[in-house]
Amino acid sequence: SWYMGAQGADFLIDPSYTGAVHITGQLIGHAKTTPVFSGSNSSSSTIVIPSGSAQPYWRFWDGEMSFAQSGCYVLTLGSDGENDEVTIYVHSGGPPPG
């Protein structure tokens, strides 16, 4: 579960994968409603994690995600012609304390 207000988010890339990863998202049924990503290598509605060399360390994106509307969103993680999708539910309002 997620909440509409900005919250910290991390995306981790396994060290065995060296290609770039593009992350986008949209509200199911409303393609024009997208999450807002804030952080390095992001342009509001897209995150690009650049390619890297094989190494023993995970690559990552560390920033914030926020949403203008509650509902089910699909985040698409694209890499070298393959896409994986993650569905998250966004609740209205901010997260509860604690």
SULPEMO-V295902 format. One record per backbone hydrogen bond with DSSP energy under -0.5 kcal/mol. CO is the residue of the C=O (numbers start at 1). NH is the residue of the N-H. Records with the same first field share a line. If there is no record, write none. Layout:
BEGIN
CO=NH ; NH
END
This chain:
BEGIN
2=91
4=67
7=65
9=63
11=61
12=14
13=59
14=17
15=55
16=18
18=52
21=49
22=78
23=47
24=76
26=74
27=30
30=27 ; 33
32=34
33=27
35=37
36=66
37=44
38=64
39=42
41=48
43=45
44=37
46=43
47=23 ; 49
48=50
49=21
59=13
61=11
62=40
63=9
64=38
65=7
66=36
71=90
72=28
73=75 ; 88
74=26 ; 76
75=77 ; 86
76=24 ; 78
77=84
78=22
79=82
82=79
84=77
86=75
88=73 ; 90
89=2 ; 91
90=71
91=4
93=4 ; 5
END
